[in-house]
Amino acid sequence: MKQYKEYLEKENYSTTTIKSYSNQIDKFITWCKKNDTSAEVIEYENCMKYLKHLQRKYTNKRTVNHALGIVKNYLNYLVSECYRTDNPIETTTIKGVKKVVNHNLLEADELEDLYYSYQTENITDPYHRLTAKRNKMIVGLMVYQGLNTTELIHLEIEDLQLYKGKIYIKSGAKSNSRTLELKSWQVIQFLEYIKEVREEIIDKKHIVSERVFIPNNKRLGNTIYHILKKLKKTNNKVNSSNQIRASVITHWLKQYNLRQVQVMAGHRYISSTERYLQDDLESLHEVVNNFHPIQ
């Protein structure tokens, strides 16, 4: 369990989430022992028995789905550490659990405005001027390439293919690797950032790192949180990095076919990409209902 906690810490899970996940996995491991199996060898049939155990314990489907999701995460961890060869419930979900659909998507011009409105000039403090330039690079990758917080955290120097105008995104626990095109102005600013800005930040922090983005403290997630607070001042609709990513993917679907967007978004399953089509349709229904309510 200690190794799993360390894994969650490396993946930048919060202390509260790590505690919650650990408690749930302790219960799962205890159940496995009582049923003559273990997390390392449990098969689909026994996983379904555990699911029935959860359904008897919890009446709320969303709670059951959450508990099942934690077990999926743990089994994926075991696969990544070569304790297992597969995750038998990777694609298993509870029927009847409605996803929370985000209707508050940003328009294409609103996304671009987040980037261009991010100030890097007229900042008195030299270090804050450096971090502002770093932050603008992060905003660019969010609004043009749809990167999420985890992908931004794990981005390394070797992933930048600036002379090809591209960036490589490694695969994650829930995503596929992909290579994405950079905008021409991103390439120019990245060259300045890598050769000058990043080097100065590293010198001031007295650290050695291959990560592209050096955070203000130990966690880049905290830096991104403060970036989002600043973006909200530019556009009050902004509420999370997931919302920005959802907006980007939804706009991609208006320009590219479903399979292309699946690759660009790093989705393992086409159903994940299709959900954004459904979200867009539901958003349209919501607008129609707001302006033309049925009496």
N, C-alpha and C positions, 0 to 999 in steps of 0.2 A: 504493500500500500504506500510505503514511503516513496518508492520509485514513481508510482502513479502521480502522487502529489507533486513531485519534482517536475514531472512531465507537464502537468497542468500549469505550474508556475512558469515554466519555459514558454508555454503557449499564452502567457499573460492573462490567465483567468484570475478573477478577483479572489481575495481571501475568503469572502462569504461563499462564492461559488465552489471553491475548492473544498470547503468544509461540507457543503451540501452534497457535492458529488461523492466525496469520501464516505459519508454516512450512508448514502444510497448503495454504494458498491459494497460496503461492509454487510449490508442486509442481503445483497445479491449473493455474495460469497457464502454467507451463513446458510442461505436457502440451498445453494448448490451442494454443500456438505451434507445437509439433511437428506438430499435426494441423490446421493451417491454419484456426484459429478463434480466438475470444477470449471471455472471460467476458461481455463486453458483448453478444455476438451469438449465443453458443452455443445450439443448439436441443435439443429433447428427444432426438433420435436420437444426437447426439454426446455428450450427457450419459450416455446408456446405454452408449456405448463407453467413456466414462471410468469408469463403474461397473464394467464388465468388467475394466478395467485395475486397479481397486482390488481386485477379487475375485481376480485373479491374484497381486497383490502381497501381500495379507493372507489368511490362511486362516481367521481368526476372523471370523464374521459380525458380531459386535458391533463389532469394530474397523472393519470396512467401513462399517457403519451410522453410526458416529461420524464417520468421515472424510466420508461423504456429507452428514451433518448440518451440518458446517462449511461445505461448499460451498453448501448451501441457505441458510445464514445469510449468506454472502457475496453470493449472488444476490439475496436479500431486501434487503440493504444497497444493491446497485446499483439495485434498483427504487425504494427510498426516496429515492435521490439522483438519480432520473430518467435513469440511464445505461441502464436497460432498462425495458421496459413490463410484463414478466411474469417469473415464476420457473417455468420448465418442469418442475422436479422438486419443487415445494413439497409435494406429497402423496405423494412416492415414498418407500417404506421397503423394507428388506430382509426378505423372508419368512424365517421361522424364528428371528427374533430375539425372544426372550422378554423382555417388560418385567419389571422388578423391581417386584413388587406389594407395597405397604405394608399389612401386616395389622395393624400396631400403631396403629390409628386411635383417636382420642379420642371418648368418648361426649359427647352434647350437654351434660350437666351438668358434665363435666370441662372442656369448652371454656369454658363460662360461668364456671366457678370460676377459670380463668386470669385472666379479666378482673376479677372481684370481689376476688380475693386480691392483686391488684397494689397494693402499698402506695404511697400518695402523702402520707400524714400522718406525723407524728412523725419528720420528717427535719430534722436540725439545720441543715445548710448550705442557705441560701436558693436557690442556683443548682441544687443537686441536687433540691430540692423542685420546682422548675420543670420540670426534665428528667424527673422521675418522672411528673408530670402529662402531659407530652408522650408519654412512653412508654406510659402507660395508654391514651391515645387510639389509638396505633398498635396495641396489643393488641386493642382493641375492633374496629378495622377488620379485623383478621386473623380473629377468632373469630365475628364477626357477618356481615361482608360477604365474607369469604374472599379478601381482597386478598393478592397476593404481594409480595415485596420490591421488584421493579421498579415495580409500580403505586404503592406507598407512596412510593418515591423521586420519582416524576414527578408526584405529586399537587400541584396548585396551588390558590391561593386561589379563583380563578375557577371551580374545579370543585365548590366547596361551594355547595349550594342549601339552606342551613339553614332558611330560612323556608318551604321546601316539605318539609323533613324528608328531603332526598335528597342524594346525592353522585354526581357524574359521573366515570366512569373512562374515560380516553382509550384508544383502540386502541393496541396494541403490535405488535411484529414477528410475534407468534404469537397475538394475541388481538383480539377485537372490542371496540368501545366499548360501554358500557352505563350506565344510570342505576339506582342501587340505593337502596332505602329505608334510612333510618337509624332506630335505636331512639330512642324519645323521650328517654331519658337521655343518649344520645350527642349529640343536638342541643343539649341544655342544656349539657353539658360542652364541646362544640365552641365554643359562643358564648363561654364563659369563656376557653377556650384561645386563640381568635383575638384577642379584645379585650384580654386581659391577659397570659396566660402567654407566648404567642408573641412579643408585643411586647417583653417583658422579656428573653427569650432573644436576640432580634435586637439589642437595645441592648447587651447584654453581649458579644455576638460582633462587634459593629460591622460588620454586613453589610447588604446590601440584597438581598432575595430574594422571589420570588413563590411559592416552594415552601411547602407547608403545614407540613412538618416540617423544622425546622432541626437538623442533626446536631451532635453534640458536636465532631466534627472535620470533615474534608472529605467523608467518605462516610457516608451514612445507613445503608448496608449494615453497617458496623461497629457502629453503634448498635443495629441490629436483632439482630445476632449476640449482643451483650451482653444484650439483652432476653430472647432465647431461653434463655440460660444461667440467667437469673433465673427464668424460667418453669419450667425443669427442676427447680428447687428446690421449686416448688409441686407439680409432678407429674413424677415421674421418667420417665414415658412420652414426654414431649416431646423430640423430637430435631431438628426443622427446621420452617421456615415452610411448606415444601411439604407436610409431614405434617399441619399444622394446616389448610391449605387443602383437602387431600384429605378430611379429616374433615368439614369444613363442607359440601363438595359432596355427600359421601355422605349426610349428614343431610338436605340439601335434597331429594335424590331420594326421600326417604320422605314429603315434604310436597307436592312439586310434580311436574308431569309433566316428561318428558324435555326437551321443547322449552323450557319455562320455565327449567329449570336450565341448559340450554345458553346462554341469554341472560344469566342471572344470573352464570354463571361466565366469560362472555366467550369461550367456545369457538367457534372458527371452524367446526369440523366436529362434527356430531352424534356421530361415532365417538369423539371425545375424551370426551364426556359419558358415552357408553355404557360406556366402560372402567371408570368408577366403579361401574356396576351389576355388571359382571363381577368387579371387585375385591371387592365386597360378597358376591357368591355364593361366590367362592373363599375368602373369610374364613370363611364359614359351613362350607364343606367342611373347612377347617383345624380349626375347633373340633370338628366331628363326629369327625374322625380322631384328634384328641388325646384325646377322652374315650371314643371307641368304636373303637379301632384294630382293623383286620382282621388276625386272627392268621394 
